[in-house]
Amino acid sequence: MRTREGNKEKDILNAAVEIFAKFGYHNSKIYQIAQEASVATGSVYVYYKNKEDLLHKIFEMLWSRLYIELKKVSEITELTSLEKLDAMVDLYLDVFAENPALALVFVNEQIQASRNQTRFTKYYEKFLDLAEKSLTEGQLRGEIIANLDMMIYRQFIFGALRNLIHRWAESPEEFSLGRIRRNFKLFIKNGIVQK
């Protein structure tokens, strides 16, 4: 196997995100990814076994980054659970704001990819577990209502965020990330009941 050079591997990965976002994973071809990365088609295979390996690496990088960043936030003992929840939402939205093509790949491909893979799902589960732990600590401190089922709440939060990211990625002028961020935080912390 050849020695890896420069940023070629990163260029291939970034190109894969762009091509998967544009054509969808199943309609994308390795030669398109190579062309987008300005490398020979054979160079893709120096770094990745196949298209599926590329997709899994994209998700592994996404969820490991989110997990590492949330872990840092969760270890700040001075923050309340609601401040940690705010930070978690910000982390999640900021990652996609940096790369809208990644948002499209995420919403269109992750569910199918996670059915056959554990390489990135361990980070995804760790991320969700950390979020749930912070919220459970908030229950113990009286910051969050005690009878809230955290497993349901965690699925609710991330299902809603996934859907909102999808709407933003497809129609950013209608669903700005700023608008999503403000309203989502307001809703998950205060609900819809006028107090």
Beta strands, then each sheet from edge to edge (+ up, - down):
end
